[in-house]
């Protein structure tokens, strides 16, 4: 499978940033510095809300697959999703856990770190072959000069 271009990877990260903000920190709680997201609100519904949150978190995993993330990165994302899901199932404290853990933000950060490392490792373009150009120019000049003297 060919590697996605840098522009495509940046677009994926921009979508995931918006998605993570929506699901994890879109709603400010008045008179506090605490922010929660739609996933914490949906998680208030017992069991069903946590299952919906797990499905929503799957979107980040799908985007990681599209971006060409390694198996190790995707496994770490699955681990974050599992922790978020199981923590959300806990009676009473599960809703607070959902608001604090923010699995989608963690997974977006994982993918961002992976892609930034991958883009940094990309080898620079080869230097222009000046020696070859100069050598061929000298050879062409010698051949042309020799032919001019002969004819």
C-alpha positions as CSV (number, residue, x, y, z in Angstrom):
1,X,0.0,0.0,0.0
2,X,1.5,3.4,-1.0
3,X,2.3,5.9,1.7
4,X,-0.1,8.8,1.9
5,X,1.3,12.2,0.9
6,X,2.2,14.8,3.5
7,X,-0.8,17.0,2.5
8,X,-3.1,14.1,3.0
9,X,-1.6,13.3,6.4
10,X,-2.0,16.9,7.5
11,X,-5.7,16.8,6.4
12,X,-6.2,13.7,8.4
13,X,-4.7,15.3,11.5
14,X,-6.8,18.5,11.0
15,X,-10.0,16.3,10.9
16,X,-8.9,14.4,13.9
17,X,-8.2,17.6,15.9
18,X,-11.7,18.8,15.2
19,X,-13.2,15.4,16.1
20,X,-11.2,15.1,19.3
21,X,-12.2,18.6,20.4
22,X,-15.8,17.7,19.7
23,X,-15.8,14.4,21.6
24,X,-13.4,15.3,24.4
25,X,-13.3,19.0,25.2
26,X,-15.9,21.0,23.3
27,X,-18.1,22.0,26.3
28,X,-16.8,24.3,29.0
29,X,-18.2,23.8,32.4
30,X,-19.2,27.3,33.7
31,X,-17.0,28.9,36.4
32,X,-14.3,26.2,36.1
33,X,-11.3,25.4,33.8
34,X,-12.8,22.0,33.1
35,X,-13.9,21.0,29.6
36,X,-15.8,17.9,28.6
37,X,-16.9,16.6,25.3
38,X,-19.8,15.0,23.6
39,X,-18.5,11.6,24.5
40,X,-18.8,12.4,28.3
41,X,-22.3,13.6,27.8
42,X,-23.3,10.5,25.7
43,X,-21.6,8.3,28.4
44,X,-24.2,9.4,30.9
45,X,-26.5,6.8,29.3
46,X,-25.6,3.5,31.1
47,X,-23.8,0.9,29.0
48,X,-25.3,2.2,25.7
49,X,-23.5,5.6,26.0
50,X,-20.2,3.9,26.6
51,X,-20.7,1.6,23.6
52,X,-21.5,4.6,21.4
53,X,-18.4,6.3,22.7
54,X,-16.4,3.2,21.7
55,X,-17.8,3.3,18.2
56,X,-17.0,7.0,18.0
57,X,-13.4,6.3,19.1
58,X,-13.2,3.8,16.2
59,X,-13.2,6.7,13.8
60,X,-9.7,7.8,15.0
61,X,-8.5,4.2,14.4
62,X,-9.9,4.2,10.9
63,X,-8.1,7.4,10.1
64,X,-4.9,6.0,11.6
65,X,-5.3,3.1,9.1
66,X,-5.8,5.5,6.3
67,X,-2.7,7.5,7.3
68,X,-0.6,4.3,7.2
69,X,0.1,4.0,11.0
70,X,2.1,1.0,12.2
71,X,0.5,-1.9,14.0
72,X,2.1,-0.8,17.3
73,X,0.5,2.7,17.1
74,X,-2.9,1.1,16.3
75,X,-2.5,-1.4,19.2
76,X,-1.8,1.5,21.6
77,X,-4.9,3.3,20.3
78,X,-7.0,0.1,20.9
79,X,-5.6,0.0,24.4
80,X,-6.6,3.6,25.0
81,X,-10.1,2.9,23.6
82,X,-10.4,-0.2,25.9
83,X,-9.3,1.7,29.0
84,X,-11.8,4.5,28.2
85,X,-14.6,2.0,27.6
86,X,-14.0,-0.1,30.7
87,X,-13.4,3.0,32.9
88,X,-16.7,4.5,31.6
89,X,-18.6,1.3,32.7
90,X,-17.8,1.9,36.4
91,X,-20.8,3.0,38.3
92,X,-20.8,6.7,39.4
93,X,-17.1,7.4,38.8
94,X,-17.2,6.1,35.2
95,X,-18.8,9.3,33.9
96,X,-16.1,11.4,35.6
97,X,-13.5,9.0,34.2
98,X,-14.9,9.6,30.7
99,X,-14.5,13.3,31.1
100,X,-10.9,13.1,32.3
101,X,-9.3,10.3,30.3
102,X,-10.0,11.7,26.8
103,X,-9.1,8.7,24.7
104,X,-9.7,10.4,21.3
105,X,-7.3,13.2,22.2
106,X,-4.7,10.7,23.3
107,X,-5.1,8.7,20.1
108,X,-4.9,11.8,17.9
109,X,-1.7,12.8,19.7
110,X,-0.3,9.3,19.2
111,X,-1.0,9.5,15.4
112,X,0.4,13.0,15.2
113,X,3.7,12.0,16.9
114,X,3.9,9.0,14.6
115,X,3.3,11.0,11.5
116,X,5.7,13.8,12.5
117,X,8.5,11.2,13.1
118,X,7.7,9.6,9.7
119,X,7.8,12.9,7.9
120,X,11.1,13.9,9.6
121,X,12.7,10.6,8.6
122,X,11.8,11.1,5.0
123,X,15.2,11.4,3.1
124,X,16.0,14.8,1.6
125,X,16.0,14.9,-2.2
126,X,19.3,14.0,-3.8
127,X,21.6,17.0,-4.6
128,X,21.8,18.3,-8.1
129,X,24.5,16.3,-10.1
130,X,26.8,19.3,-10.8
131,X,29.8,17.1,-11.4
132,X,28.0,15.1,-14.0
133,X,26.7,18.2,-15.8
134,X,30.2,19.8,-15.8
135,X,31.9,16.6,-16.9
136,X,29.5,16.1,-19.7
137,X,29.8,19.8,-20.8
138,X,33.6,19.5,-20.9
139,X,33.4,16.2,-22.8
140,X,30.9,17.8,-25.3
141,X,33.2,20.8,-25.7
142,X,36.2,18.5,-26.4
143,X,34.3,16.4,-28.9
144,X,32.9,19.4,-30.6
145,X,36.3,21.2,-30.7
146,X,38.0,18.0,-32.1
147,X,35.3,17.6,-34.8
148,X,35.7,21.3,-35.7
149,X,39.5,20.9,-36.2
150,X,39.0,17.7,-38.3
151,X,36.5,19.2,-40.7
